[in-house]
């Protein structure tokens, strides 16, 4: 049963109006009565009605999400889910803007966030970090200026951010190694395709991947192929990269595509006669078709709905709970996509 102001009033022999004034921090009540009401509210487990609280205080919270532009198939989904989810929190006074900022080949994210912090137009900023260390001093400044910062999809763990919602990229890399091992127990000649930049995300994926094989005591023969960018690399560049490394790739037991290049790589290897185990990340229509044609073995995905909804929930809790307990991060579980269940990860449009 939900505890109401009237129930607290009946317990204390006070009027509901007096209790309502205390619960909504309005004036006109003695300090002694305030203490009594708050103690009884805590004893009964009273939880404020956030919508009613907003109507009473007219407190509006302006939130900015800063998301990358590419790969668009992933960030478009997250963008959409954030805007859809935000409509549910509008009655609580949560106003959400989504900003899409280029991170490759040049990272404009840092300057963009700095401008938002300096402008002081938002009560909270949620950022999907391209890299971590450059953002730490900006987050520190935001905290000092009473701008709450949350991270989504990629964390900035050594910063003063409030909470993180997204993947554990060490676990994602570890899982990629485990999948390769499950699909080919003898696999040890592995090609690791990754971005050249040592971002927080990429470092953790690689560490997790290598640690899996160390724990299995596999004599790993790892070859790395690094590319300069993920989003702006053209199909012709991908084709050239694969042509140059063709013998290495064809003779590999497995290929792990750790960055956001999977959808560009798969069409170029579809005609190979002998295909190694191929593990990557995310899914779109191109990757889905590769599953149907038995080109790819498995992909590791995140749920954009969970990231959107849990980040919005944490922001709302932070600003509208009377007693703010430390807010824990929420790690979105990695999901394994194979040919059998790939259809559930594609949003079909009615014809």
N, C-alpha and C positions, 0 to 999 in steps of 0.2 A: 504494500500500500504506500502510495506517495504521501509524504508528510507535507502538510499545508501550513500556511501562516495561521489559519483559524485553529488548527489542532494545537499549535504551540500556544496560541492565545488562551484556549480553553484549559490547557495544562497549568498556566500561570495565573489564570483569573484576570487577564488583561483583555483589552479590546483588540479586535483583529487589525484595526487601523494603526494602533500603537506598534504592534508586532511588525506590520508591513513597513512602517517608517524605519524601524531598526534594521530589518532585513535588506532594505534598499538604501541604507546609509543616508536617510533624510534627517533633518534637524527637528527639534521640538520634543526630544525624549531625554530624560535624565540619564546620567552615566550609570547609575545603579540599575535602572531598567534595561539599559543596553546590555550590560553584563549578564543579567538574568536571561534575557531573550536569547542571546548568542549561546550561552551555556546550554539552555534547553534545546535549541536548534541542533547543536552538535550532539547532544545526548540522544535525540530522536532520529538523527541521521537525515536532517533536512538538506535537500539539494535545491538550489535556486532554479526557477524556471527562466532559462536564458532569454527566451523570446519576450517574456513579461519584463524581465530586467532591462532589456534593450528599450522596450516601450516606455519604461519608467525613467530611464536615464538618457535616452536618445544618443547613446554612445555609439559612434561609428568607427570601425577599425578598417583602415585602408591597407591593403596587402598587395605587394608586387611580387609576382613570380618572374624570375629571369631564367629562361630556357634557351638552349642552343637552337640553331636552325636545322643543322644536319646531324645525323641522317634523318630526313624529314619523316620517313615512315614511322619512326619511333616517337619523335618529339611532337609530331602532329597529333598522335593518339593521346599523349600525355596532356598536351594543350587542350584538346577537346574535353578530356575527362575532368580537368581542373575547372574549366568553365561550367560544365554540367554540374559538377559537385558543388560549386560555389553558389548556385541558385538555391540549394537547400539551406545554406547558412546566411542567406540574405536577410532573413527575418531576425537574425541575431545582430544585424548591423555590420556584417562582414562584406566589404566591397573589394573585389579582386580584379586586378589587371594582370594580364600575361604579356610579358615582353620577350620577343624572340631576338636573340643577339648572336651574330656570327662568332664562332670560336676558331674556325679554320678557314683558310690557311693562316690568318692572323687572328689572334684572340682579342676581341673587342670587349669581352665580358668584364674585365677588370675596370677599365675606364667607365663603362656603362654603370656598373654598380656604384663606383665612386661618385658619379653624378647624382644618382638616386639618393645616396646617403647624404651628400652635401645639400641637396634640395630639401630634405626633411619633409617630403610630401607623403611618406608612408610610415605607418606604425610598425609594419613588419615587412621583411624581404625574405623570400624563399628562393634560393639559388641552386641550380644544378651545376656544380662547379666543374669547369673543364680541367683546372689544376688547383691545387690546394694552397700552397705556401703564399702565392701572391695575394690571396684573398684574406689571409689572416689579419693583417693590419687594418684592412677596410672593415672587417667584421668587428674588430676591437673599437674602431671609431664609431661604428653604428651603435654598439652596445653603450658606449659612453654618451651618445646622443639619444638614448632611450628608444632606439629602433631595434626591435627584436629580429634576430636573423635565424632562419631555419635552413637546413640543407636538404636537398631532395636528389635522389638517383646517385649522386656522388657526394661523399662527405668531405668536410674540412675538419678533421678530428681534433687538431691542435688549436682550434679557435674557440672563441667565446659564443659560438652558436648555441641556440636553445636545445634543439634536438635534430636528429637526422631521420629521414624516411627514405629507404632505398635498399640496394643490395649490399651484401658483403662480398666484395670482389675477390678476396682471397678464397672464399668458399666457392665462388664461381669458377675460378681457375682450377681449384682442387677437383671440383665436380667434372670439369672438362677432361682432366687426366683420368678420373675414375671411369668415365664413359668410354674413353679410348680403350682402357684396359678391359672393360666388360665386353666390348665388341671385338677385340682382338687381344687375347691374353699374351700373345708373343710379341706384341708391338713394342719396338724399342727405337726404330728409325723414324723419328717424328720431326715434322717441319712445323715451326711455330711462326705464324704470320702475324705481325703486330705493327702498331704505329711506332715511329722512331722516337717520339717524345716519351720521356720517362714520367708520365703523369701518375698521380696517386692510383688511379684506376688500373693502369697498365702494369705498374710495378706489383700491385697486389695480385692481379690475375696471374702474372708470371710466377710469383713466389708460391702461390697456391698450387699451380700446375706442377712445378718442379718438386714441391714437397710431397705430392702424391706419389711420384715415382721413387723418391728417396725412401718413403715408408714401405714401398713394395720391393725395395732392393733391386730395381730394374736397372740394368746397365744402359742408361739412356744415351742414345746418339742423337742429340738435339741440334737441329740446324735452324737458324733464325732468318727470316726474310722481313726486313723492315721497310716501310714506305713512309714518305714524308707527310702525307696528309691522308685523312680518311674521307672527308666529305667532298672535297673538290677534285679528287683524283679522277681523271677521265677514263672511260672504258678502254681507250687505246693504250693508256699508260698501264692499266691492269693487264691487258693482253701482252704487252711487252714484258712486264715483270714476270708473268707466268711462262712466257716463251723462253726468257733467259734462264729461268730456274726449272725448265720442263723436266729434265732428267732427274733432278733432285726430288721433285714432287711426285713424279710417276713411280719412282722406286721407293718412296716412303711407305711405311706401314700405316701412318696416320698423319693427318694435317689438322692443326688447331688454328682457326682464324679468330684471334683474340680481340681484334678491333671491329670497326663498323663497316668492313669491306665485303662481308660475306655475299651480299646480293650481287655485287659486281664480279666476284670471282667465279661463282657457280656456273653462269652461262658459258664461260670460257673453258671449262673442263668437262662439260656435258658429253662431249664426243670421245673422251678418253676411253680406251678399251678396258684398261685395268684401273679401277678407282680405289684409292686407299680409303680408310675410315676418315670421314670429314666431320669435324665438330666445330660449331660456330655459335654465334649469339644472335638473338632476335628473329623475327619472322615478318615477311611481307609477301606480296603476291609472287615475286620472283623466287624467293626461297621456298614458298609453298609448292610451286611448280617443280622445283628441283627435288623436293620430297617425292612428288608423284612419279618423277622419272628416275628415282633411285640414285640421284647424284649425291645427295647429302645424307649422312647417317643420323645426326641428331643436332638440335640447337637448344641453347639454354636461354630462356626468356624470363622477363620480369612482367609483372602485371601492372599496367599503367593505372588501372582503376584503383588498385590498392594504394599506390603511391599518391594519387590525387586525393582520395578520400581520407587517408590517415594523416596526410599533411594538413588538410583543412581542419580535421578534427583536433589535431594538436594545437593549431593556432587558436581555434575557438576556446579550447580548454585553458590555454595560457592567458587569454585576455578576459574570459568571463567567469572563471572559477574564483570564488571568494578566497579560498585557501589554496594558494598555489604550491602544490608539492612539486619536487623536481620532476621534469618531464622526461620520460625515458624515450630513447630512439626506437624506431620500429623497423626491423629488418624484414624486407619483403622476401619471401621464400623464392629460390630459383625454381623454375619449372622446366621440365625436360620435354621437348617436342620431338616426336618421331613421325614417320609417315602415317602411322595409324591415327594419331590424335591431332595432326597438323590442321585439319579442317576447322577445329574448334577455335583456332587462334586467328582466323581470317574473318574479317567483317564483310560479309557479302551484302551487296546492294540489291534490293528487289528490282527485278528486271523490267 
